[in-house]
Amino acid sequence: MLIGIIRTIILFVAVVISLRIMGKRQIGQLQPYELVIIIMLSAIAAVPMGNSGIPLVSGLFPILILLVAQVTLSFISLKSERARGIICGTPSVLIENGKIIDKELARLRYNINDLLEQLRSKDMPNVADVEFAILETSGQLSVIPKSQRRPVVPADLNLPTTYEGLPVTLIIDGYVFHKNLHRINLDLSWLASELKKFGVKSTKDVLFASLDTEGKLFFQVKSKAI
């Protein structure tokens, strides 16, 4: 039993490390060959887990081979546009200037109902409002509305805007990020004094806290600390 647990943990760690090396992507963002590699990784790892008679190396070695294959293909795709087109495919235009390209739909075996469903999920129920709809190599549909149907932004009205940036996380579940405080030239004593102004006695009572670029502190205390 103990050997089986150890083998399972080793194989689990090997698969997780492999996926981390492959990069951070959601399932919907994977290229076809990357999805195949992930499926094969899970299948290969499952065999030594269920059969202790199979040497552990027999599971680890194929995982290593698949990892090398994925990294190699990714590197080739990065360096060569032609190779990328062969390995990953190329995006396909399904709608151009409000007109559905039926020949492209037929070539990709992509029916109109699927296309309309994807458009509705992008808040574009009317095909006539679409300038371009492009089926990406990952299988996701990118929709570009016509200029008349795009949301108004401050630049359209010549309105000046201030820089927003990203808020800096200071506390998560009572843990203080000292590096983040140091990066914005603040310290723990400042944070504690600011929290005390709102009746929070300890940073341990804080579920989440952040500071935006305007210097405004946002925080939420834990339920038990309220």
VENZI-V857379 format. One line per field, one symbol per residue. psi: psi as a letter, one per 20 degrees, with the letter a starting at -180 (. if undefined). A space follows every 10 residues. Layout:
BEGIN
psi = ???
END
This chain:
BEGIN
psi = ggghgggggg hggggggghh hhroqrhiiq qghhgggggh ghgghhghgi oiipqhhhhh ghggghgggg hghggghhho hghhhggiaq qpohpoljpp nhhhghhilo rhggghghgh ijkmiohiip gpoporhiiq ppporqhijq qprhhhjkpq qqpgapqpph polippnhhh ghhjlrrhhg gghhhhhjjo hqhhipgqqr prijjpppqp qqgii.
END
